[in-house]
Structure formats: structure tokens, C-alpha cells
Amino acid sequence: MKSPFIAPAWITLASLVGLVSALIGDGLFDVISWVIFTGLIALVVRAWMKRDRR
């Protein structure tokens, strides 16, 4: 049985990594944060497009 908290936990972890990466450095750290947040935005857009429209 899958826990309903797995996906939100991964999203939270990715957000934290992106935020910490943006705060601690420049260059590669900025690239990492941009990639993570772009992925998270894409995830939200994908979920929004696939939602049930009843």
C-alpha cells in the first residue's frame, strides 16, 4: 500500500534543495536551483493539464 505522503515529501525535499542551493552559492548552485524549480513548475503545469474536468 502506497502512502499518500510520498509525492508531497519528494516535492518538499526538491524545494528545499533548490532553495538551499540558491542561497549558498553562485554559478553551479544557481543552475541547480533553476533546474529544480523549473522541474517543479513543469510538474504543477502537468498536473493542472491532466486534472479531471467534470
C-alpha positions as CSV (number, residue, x, y, z in Angstrom):
1,M,0.0,0.0,0.0
2,K,1.4,3.4,-1.0
3,S,1.4,6.2,1.4
4,P,-0.3,9.4,0.2
5,F,2.6,11.4,1.7
6,I,5.3,10.1,-0.7
7,A,4.8,12.6,-3.5
8,P,4.5,15.7,-1.3
9,A,7.6,14.6,0.6
10,W,9.6,14.4,-2.6
11,I,8.3,17.8,-3.7
12,T,9.2,19.3,-0.3
13,L,12.7,17.8,-0.5
14,A,13.3,19.1,-4.0
15,S,12.1,22.6,-3.0
16,L,14.5,22.6,0.0
17,V,17.4,21.5,-2.2
18,G,16.6,24.2,-4.7
19,L,16.2,26.9,-2.0
20,V,19.4,26.0,-0.2
21,S,21.3,25.8,-3.5
22,A,20.1,29.3,-4.5
23,L,21.2,30.7,-1.1
24,I,24.6,29.1,-0.6
25,G,26.4,29.9,-3.8
26,D,26.6,31.2,-7.4
27,G,27.4,29.6,-10.7
28,L,26.6,25.9,-10.5
29,F,24.4,26.4,-7.4
30,D,22.2,28.8,-9.4
31,V,22.0,26.3,-12.2
32,I,20.9,23.6,-9.8
33,S,18.2,25.8,-8.3
34,W,16.9,26.9,-11.7
35,V,16.7,23.3,-12.9
36,I,14.9,22.1,-9.8
37,F,12.4,25.0,-9.8
38,T,11.8,24.6,-13.5
39,G,11.0,21.0,-12.9
40,L,8.7,21.7,-10.1
41,I,6.8,24.3,-12.2
42,A,6.5,21.7,-15.0
43,L,5.2,19.2,-12.5
44,V,2.4,21.7,-11.5
45,V,1.6,22.5,-15.1
46,R,1.4,18.8,-16.0
47,A,-0.9,18.1,-13.0
48,W,-3.1,21.0,-13.9
49,M,-3.4,19.9,-17.5
50,K,-4.2,16.3,-16.6
51,R,-6.8,17.1,-13.9
52,D,-10.3,15.8,-14.1
53,R,-12.5,18.4,-15.6
54,R,-16.0,17.2,-14.6
